[in-house]
Amino acid sequence: MKKLEKKLFFTTKDAEEVGISRRILSYYVKTGVIERIGQGVYRGAKLSEIHDEKWFELATTAKRMNGAICLLSALIYYELSDDFMDEYWIAISHKHSKIDIPNTRTIRMRNFEIGIQEIEMSGLTVKIFDKERTIIDAFRLLDIETAIKALKIYMSGKNQKPNIKKLSKYAKELRQDISKYLLPFTI
């Protein structure tokens, strides 16, 4: 159990692989050694004080679903939106079946591999779409006001120099014409 207590995230299956039954897991939850953070997902109780809960819950949700953080959740993470994250937006491959997790919006995508990167979030390695893919997806799948606002913040170069070439490449691959929105920034 000592090995699992120190993990930021482990599943019932992980526990069973080291010889801990579901009944013993329940006992450890009741005694406060570990805490249940979702259906079949646990962490050491002492670790809850160490990490930023806002990002930890998002990261564990993405890991549980074997998906990538996308759209509004990614925009908020990259500080390209000042919206409030009342649910987690997670993309999964169209080949995977949808998993229902409370407060999570699942988006099945055929072009899942475009713009995927792995980052460290609250001690976990998670998949997230890069900024450019996130902006193109905002134009494709969110309202136009949110997409334009994200593009303006991105093009301001506040956090990093904008990569117009990459943005245009993704727009072409994802069949989303954003040229009329990019034009004012390239003049």
N, C-alpha and C positions, 0 to 999 in steps of 0.2 A: 504494500500500500504506500510505502514511503516514496517510491518512484512516481506513482500517480499523483500524490499530494503536491508534488513540485511542478507538475505539468500545468500549463495555462488552460489546457483544453483536452479532455479525453472523453471517449464514448463508452457506452456499456460494453461494446465489443472489445475495446482496448482493455477494459477491466477483466473481462472473461478470459482474454488471452494470457493474463498473468495470474489466473486462478481465483479471481474475486467474483463471486456470484452476484446476481441481482439483489438477492436478499441481504447480503453483506453490504452492498452499496447503499441500500436503503438505511441500514443501521448507521453507516458512516455519515449519511446525510442528517439523520435524526440527532446524532451526537455532535454535529458541527465540525467534523473533520474535513468533510468535503461539502460543496454546495451544488445543487442541481441548478443549471442555468438554462435548461431547455429539455425537451423530451429526449432522454438517452444521452444527454451531454452534461458533463460535470467539470469541476475544477477544485483545487485545494481551497479551503475556506480562507486561509491567510492571504491568498493571492488576490482576492477581491479588493483589498485595500491598496494594492500596488499600482494597478492599471486604471487608465481613464475609462470609466464605464461606457461613455458614449461610443467610443471607437471599439471597445472590446466586444460589446454586444453585436455591433455591425460585423466585425471580423469573424466572430464565432458563427453568426448566421450564414455568412458567405462560405465558411469552411464546411458547415453541416450540409449545405446544399451542393457543395462542389461547384460553386458558381463564381461569378465575378461581380464585384460592386459596380453598379452602372447608374446611368441617368441622374436623378436628383441626389441620390446618396453620394455619387462620385462628384457631382458639381459642388456639393456642400463640402466634401472632403478637400477638394482642390481650391476652395474659397472662390468659386466662380458663381456662387449664388448665396444670397443671404436668407433663403427660405429656411423654414424650420423642418427638421427631419422627423415627421410623425410616423413614418414607416420606412423600412429598409427596402431599397430597390436592388434586386439581385438578378443578374442575367445567367441563364443556363443554356447549354447547347440544345438545339431543337431535338436532338436524339434522346435526351434525358426526359424522364417523366417529371411532371410538376410536383413539388413537395409543398404542402400547406403548412406554413409556419406563421403564427400570429404576428401581426404588424409587419408583414413582409409582402412586397409586391414582386412576383416572379415574372420575368420576361424571357420567353423562349426565343432564341435567335439562331438563324441559319448561319450567319457569319460570325460566330462566337469568337473565333481565333484572331480576328482583325483587331489590332490595338491592345491586346492583352499584355499586361505586365504583372509582375509579382512585387509586392512591397511588404514592409514590416509594419504591422499595425497592432499596437498594444501587445507586443511580444509574439504575435502570430504572423506567419507568412500567408498573405492572402492575394487573390487575383483581383485586379481592378483594371478597368479600361483606362488607357492614358487620356490626358486632357483633350487631345485632338479628337479622338474617337468619341469621347463623351459629348463634346460640343456638336459633332455631326449627328449623334443619336438624339440630342436635344431637339435639333431641327426636324428629325424624322419622327420622333415619338412623343415629344412634349409640346406645350403651347409655344407659339412663336415669340411671345414676350420673354419667356424664360430663356429661350435659345439665344435671342438677340442680346439680352443682358449678359449672358455667359460669354458670348463672343466679344462683346465690348470690354469686359474685364480681362479676358485672355489677351486681346490685342493691345491693351494698355501696357503690357509687359511688366506688370506689377511684380509678379513672382518669378518670371523667366521670360526670355525673349520668345515671342511667338514664332511658331514654325508653320508658315503659310504653305510651304511645299507639302508637308505632311498632312495638313488640314485638307488641302486640295486633293491629295492622293486618296485619302479616306472618303471624301465627298464623292469622288468618281467611283471608287470601289463599292460604295454603299448606295450609289445612284441617288444622291441628294445634291441638287444644285443650290449652292449657297453663294454663287458668284456675285449676285446683286447685293448681298449683305457684306461681302468682303471688299467690294469696290471702294467704299469710302475710306477704308483703312490703307489702301494701296496707292492712293493718289498723293 
